[in-house]
Amino acid sequence: MNISSLIPQATRQRFNYITSRPFEWTMTLIDLILSPLQRLLGIQRMGYFFVLPNLLIFGIFILLPMLMNFYIAFTGAVPSPSKTALGGHRKYCRHLQL
């Protein structure tokens, strides 16, 4: 005996209608936002729209601190550009014996 045969057809249809409405509304809202953007950018460039936020987050939280650490390591100073001179490369040459 199948469980779906125990539930009346009208009840199943009503349940499917109620549960699918939020999904349909969400997809309609997303389509309203992305359709003009797709017309503006074109289908070929839509991938950049989805990748750009990830690249910005990666750049802000990974690349920027890493570059600041290299700057601090090679200048031996606080991360302010005033009154700093390159001098940290000697330290690395001494440690790496270059």
NUMI-37649 format. One record per residue: x, y, z of N, C-alpha, C in turn. Coordinates in steps of 0.1 Angstrom, whole numbers, padded with zeros to 4 digits, always signed. Layout:
<pts>
XYZXYZXYZ;...
</pts>
This chain:
<pts>
+0009-0012+0000+0000+0000+0000+0009+0012+0000;+0006+0022-0009+0014+0034-0010+0008+0045-0001;+0017+0052+0006+0012+0062+0015+0005+0074+0008;+0008+0077-0005+0002+0087-0012-0013+0084-0015;-0016+0071-0016-0029+0067-0018-0038+0069-0006;-0033+0071+0006-0041+0073+0018-0045+0088+0019;-0038+0097+0012-0041+0111+0013-0049+0115+0001;-0061+0121+0003-0069+0125-0008-0062+0134-0019;-0066+0133-0031-0060+0140-0042-0061+0155-0039;-0072+0160-0035-0074+0174-0033-0065+0180-0022;-0063+0172-0011-0054+0176-0001-0039+0176-0006;-0035+0167-0014-0022+0167-0019-0020+0179-0028;-0030+0182-0037-0028+0194-0045-0028+0207-0037;-0036+0208-0027-0035+0220-0018-0022+0221-0011;-0017+0210-0006-0004+0210+0001+0007+0214-0009;+0007+0209-0021+0017+0212-0031+0016+0227-0035;+0004+0232-0036+0002+0246-0039+0008+0255-0028;+0005+0252-0016+0009+0260-0005+0025+0260-0003;+0030+0248-0005+0045+0247-0003+0053+0253-0014;+0047+0253-0026+0055+0258-0038+0054+0274-0039;+0044+0280-0033+0042+0295-0035+0054+0303-0030;+0060+0301-0018+0072+0309-0015+0084+0307-0024;+0086+0295-0029+0096+0293-0039+0093+0301-0052;+0081+0300-0057+0077+0308-0069+0079+0323-0067;+0075+0328-0055+0077+0342-0052+0092+0346-0052;+0100+0338-0046+0114+0341-0045+0120+0341-0059;+0117+0331-0067+0122+0330-0081+0118+0342-0089;+0105+0346-0087+0100+0358-0095+0107+0371-0090;+0110+0372-0078+0117+0384-0073+0131+0384-0078;+0138+0373-0078+0152+0372-0083+0152+0375-0098;+0142+0370-0105+0141+0373-0120+0138+0387-0123;+0130+0394-0114+0128+0408-0116+0141+0417-0115;+0150+0412-0106+0162+0419-0103+0173+0416-0114;+0174+0403-0118+0185+0399-0127+0181+0400-0142;+0169+0401-0146+0166+0402-0160+0171+0416-0166;+0169+0427-0159+0174+0439-0165+0190+0439-0165;+0196+0433-0155+0210+0432-0154+0215+0424-0165;+0208+0413-0168+0213+0404-0179+0211+0411-0193;+0201+0419-0194+0200+0426-0207+0211+0437-0208;+0215+0443-0197+0225+0453-0197+0239+0447-0200;+0242+0436-0192+0256+0430-0194+0256+0420-0205;+0246+0413-0208+0246+0402-0217+0248+0388-0210;+0245+0378-0217+0246+0365-0211+0260+0361-0208;+0269+0365-0217+0283+0361-0216+0290+0367-0204;+0286+0378-0199+0292+0385-0188+0285+0383-0175;+0275+0376-0174+0267+0374-0162+0276+0366-0151;+0285+0358-0156+0294+0351-0146+0302+0360-0138;+0306+0372-0143+0314+0381-0136+0305+0387-0124;+0292+0389-0127+0284+0394-0117+0283+0385-0104;+0284+0372-0106+0283+0363-0095+0297+0360-0089;+0307+0362-0096+0321+0360-0091+0326+0372-0084;+0322+0384-0088+0327+0397-0082+0326+0398-0067;+0315+0395-0061+0314+0396-0046+0324+0386-0039;+0326+0374-0044+0336+0365-0038+0350+0371-0040;+0353+0376-0051+0366+0382-0053+0369+0394-0044;+0359+0402-0042+0360+0414-0033+0362+0409-0019;+0355+0399-0014+0357+0394+0000+0370+0388+0001;+0375+0380-0009+0388+0374-0008+0399+0385-0008;+0397+0395-0016+0407+0406-0017+0408+0414-0004;+0396+0417+0002+0396+0425+0014+0402+0417+0026;+0398+0404+0028+0401+0397+0040+0413+0388+0038;+0418+0385+0026+0430+0377+0025+0442+0385+0018;+0439+0390+0007+0451+0397+0000+0455+0410+0006;+0446+0418+0011+0450+0431+0017+0458+0429+0030;+0454+0420+0039+0462+0418+0051+0476+0411+0047;+0476+0403+0037+0488+0396+0033+0498+0407+0028;+0493+0416+0019+0502+0426+0014+0506+0436+0025;+0498+0439+0035+0502+0447+0046+0513+0441+0054;+0512+0427+0056+0522+0420+0064+0535+0421+0056;+0535+0419+0043+0548+0420+0035+0554+0434+0037;+0545+0444+0036+0550+0458+0038+0556+0460+0051;+0550+0456+0062+0555+0457+0075+0568+0449+0077;+0568+0437+0071+0580+0429+0073+0592+0435+0065;+0590+0441+0054+0602+0446+0046+0606+0461+0050;+0597+0468+0057+0600+0481+0061+0604+0481+0076;+0599+0472+0084+0602+0471+0098+0595+0483+0105;+0584+0487+0101+0577+0498+0107+0562+0495+0108;+0555+0505+0114+0541+0504+0116+0534+0506+0102;+0522+0501+0100+0516+0502+0087+0512+0516+0083;+0520+0526+0085+0517+0540+0081+0528+0544+0071;+0524+0550+0060+0535+0553+0050+0544+0564+0053;+0542+0571+0064+0550+0583+0067+0563+0578+0075;+0574+0583+0071+0587+0580+0079+0591+0566+0079;+0589+0558+0068+0593+0545+0068+0603+0543+0056;+0613+0535+0058+0623+0533+0048+0625+0518+0047;+0628+0514+0034+0630+0500+0032+0643+0496+0039;+0642+0485+0046+0654+0480+0053+0652+0466+0057;+0640+0461+0056+0637+0447+0061+0643+0437+0052;+0646+0440+0039+0651+0430+0030+0664+0425+0034;+0672+0433+0041+0685+0428+0047+0683+0417+0057;+0673+0418+0065+0670+0408+0075+0667+0395+0068;+0659+0395+0057+0655+0383+0050+0668+0377+0043;+0676+0386+0037+0688+0381+0031+0697+0374+0041;+0698+0379+0053+0707+0374+0063+0701+0360+0068;+0688+0359+0070+0682+0347+0074+0682+0336+0063;+0680+0340+0051+0680+0331+0040+0694+0329+0034;+0704+0336+0039+0718+0336+0034+0719+0338+0019;+0712+0348+0014+0713+0352+0000+0723+0362-0003;
</pts>
